[in-house]
Amino acid sequence: MAEFGFNEQHQNEVINYMRFARSKRVLRLKTIDSCFEELKDSRLVEETFTVDEVKEMLDGLQVVVRGEVEMELINTAHTNVLLLRQLFSQAEKFYLRLQSDISELENRDLLEQVAEFEKTDFKTPDKKNQETSKPKLAPLNEGGVSELLNKEIARLQEENDKLKTRLRTLESQATSALDDRSKAERALKDLQKVQGEQQEIGSLEDTVAALKVDYEKSLSANSVSHKSLQENLISAKHDLLRVQEQLSLAEKELDKKFQQTAAYRNMKEILTKKNEQIKEIRKRLQRYEPSE
């Protein structure tokens, strides 16, 4: 069977199946022969027969032979199905999908090769092979298929490990991004709060500037009495003290919240300049205070 591309193991399997098929065929032929012998022994006892009697005997023989042949054909088809079942079961264990070409079953060249093989290389039964053959077939190309499956499994495992590593990396990056977002939101809230406090300080500065302008106008106009001027000065002092206190509190609050920001340093410089301006104003106010 080298013409069919079989290896030694598969060739032995084919030989075993052909022995089985031949034994069933021989047994069925013997049964058919016995049908004829039975007809000869039971009916051909007279020297002459009429046409109707011969026809009756042939019809009876036809029914018996037809039944035997039909039974053999059905049994052969069912036996082939069981053989295919074994092959397909083994193939499915290795995730293989076998295909068959029904048209090849009527290939006269292949059928003649099988017949030639049976005549030449299959004359005497090999008892040793019959004894060692088992009903359960060996796996098809077990080594090659197993190797391919193992390689595929190893590749899938490697790909799975890579995907797991990538997933852990993405999870870490997502966690880091969420942390950065939380920090940015807190920083934005602090900045908005600082801007609100800066606006409040700017309003106080505007108040001080307005008082300074009013005071300078009152001095230049010289239309305000000494008492009124003194009261305004005292009120201005109080306002300045309150402003100074508010500025001091604001400065401490800013020192706590923005001691690491550029906004804090800029604001501190602004407050320092404003304090110097306030001191300058106080010095200038002292010139107009009456001596005790």
RAMOTA-V268671 format. One record per backbone hydrogen bond with DSSP energy under -0.5 kcal/mol. NH is the residue of the N-H (numbers start at 1). CO is the residue of the C=O. If there is no record, write none. Layout:
# RAMOTA-V268671
nh->NH co->CO
nh->NH co->CO
This chain:
# RAMOTA-V268671
nh->4 co->1
nh->5 co->2
nh->6 co->1
nh->11 co->7
nh->12 co->8
nh->13 co->9
nh->14 co->10
nh->15 co->11
nh->16 co->12
nh->17 co->13
nh->18 co->14
nh->19 co->15
nh->20 co->16
nh->21 co->17
nh->22 co->18
nh->23 co->19
nh->24 co->20
nh->25 co->21
nh->26 co->22
nh->27 co->23
nh->28 co->24
nh->29 co->25
nh->30 co->26
nh->31 co->27
nh->32 co->28
nh->33 co->29
nh->34 co->30
nh->35 co->31
nh->36 co->32
nh->37 co->33
nh->38 co->34
nh->39 co->35
nh->40 co->36
nh->41 co->37
nh->42 co->38
nh->43 co->39
nh->44 co->39
nh->44 co->40
nh->45 co->43
nh->46 co->43
nh->54 co->50
nh->55 co->51
nh->56 co->52
nh->57 co->53
nh->58 co->54
nh->59 co->55
nh->60 co->56
nh->61 co->57
nh->62 co->58
nh->63 co->59
nh->64 co->60
nh->65 co->61
nh->66 co->62
nh->67 co->63
nh->68 co->64
nh->69 co->65
nh->70 co->66
nh->71 co->67
nh->72 co->68
nh->73 co->69
nh->74 co->70
nh->75 co->71
nh->76 co->72
nh->77 co->73
nh->78 co->74
nh->79 co->75
nh->80 co->76
nh->81 co->77
nh->82 co->78
nh->83 co->79
nh->84 co->80
nh->85 co->81
nh->86 co->82
nh->87 co->83
nh->88 co->84
nh->89 co->85
nh->90 co->86
nh->91 co->87
nh->92 co->88
nh->93 co->89
nh->94 co->90
nh->94 co->91
nh->95 co->92
nh->96 co->91
nh->98 co->96
nh->102 co->100
nh->104 co->101
nh->105 co->102
nh->106 co->103
nh->107 co->104
nh->108 co->106
nh->111 co->107
nh->112 co->108
nh->113 co->109
nh->114 co->110
nh->115 co->111
nh->116 co->112
nh->117 co->113
nh->118 co->114
nh->119 co->115
nh->120 co->116
nh->121 co->117
nh->122 co->117
nh->127 co->125
nh->130 co->126
nh->131 co->127
nh->132 co->128
nh->133 co->129
nh->137 co->135
nh->142 co->139
nh->145 co->141
nh->146 co->142
nh->147 co->143
nh->148 co->144
nh->149 co->145
nh->150 co->146
nh->151 co->147
nh->152 co->148
nh->153 co->149
nh->154 co->150
nh->155 co->151
nh->156 co->152
nh->157 co->153
nh->158 co->154
nh->159 co->155
nh->160 co->156
nh->161 co->157
nh->162 co->158
nh->163 co->159
nh->164 co->160
nh->165 co->161
nh->166 co->162
nh->167 co->163
nh->168 co->164
nh->169 co->165
nh->170 co->166
nh->171 co->167
nh->172 co->168
nh->173 co->169
nh->174 co->170
nh->175 co->171
nh->176 co->172
nh->177 co->173
nh->178 co->174
nh->179 co->175
nh->180 co->176
nh->181 co->177
nh->182 co->178
nh->183 co->179
nh->184 co->180
nh->185 co->181
nh->186 co->182
nh->187 co->183
nh->188 co->184
nh->189 co->185
nh->190 co->186
nh->191 co->187
nh->192 co->188
nh->193 co->189
nh->194 co->190
nh->195 co->191
nh->196 co->192
nh->197 co->193
nh->198 co->194
nh->199 co->195
nh->200 co->196
nh->201 co->197
nh->202 co->198
nh->203 co->199
nh->204 co->200
nh->205 co->201
nh->206 co->202
nh->207 co->203
nh->208 co->204
nh->209 co->205
nh->210 co->206
nh->211 co->207
nh->212 co->208
nh->213 co->209
nh->214 co->210
nh->215 co->211
nh->216 co->212
nh->217 co->213
nh->218 co->214
nh->219 co->215
nh->220 co->216
nh->221 co->217
nh->222 co->218
nh->224 co->218
nh->229 co->225
nh->230 co->226
nh->231 co->227
nh->232 co->228
nh->233 co->229
nh->234 co->230
nh->235 co->231
nh->236 co->232
nh->237 co->233
nh->238 co->234
nh->239 co->235
nh->240 co->236
nh->241 co->237
nh->242 co->238
nh->243 co->239
nh->244 co->240
nh->245 co->241
nh->246 co->242
nh->247 co->243
nh->248 co->244
nh->249 co->245
nh->250 co->246
nh->251 co->247
nh->252 co->248
nh->253 co->249
nh->254 co->250
nh->255 co->251
nh->256 co->252
nh->257 co->253
nh->258 co->254
nh->261 co->258
nh->265 co->261
nh->266 co->262
nh->267 co->263
nh->268 co->264
nh->269 co->265
nh->270 co->266
nh->271 co->267
nh->272 co->268
nh->273 co->269
nh->274 co->270
nh->275 co->271
nh->276 co->272
nh->277 co->273
nh->278 co->274
nh->279 co->275
nh->280 co->276
nh->281 co->277
nh->282 co->278
nh->283 co->279
nh->284 co->280
nh->285 co->281
nh->286 co->282
nh->287 co->283
nh->288 co->285
nh->289 co->285
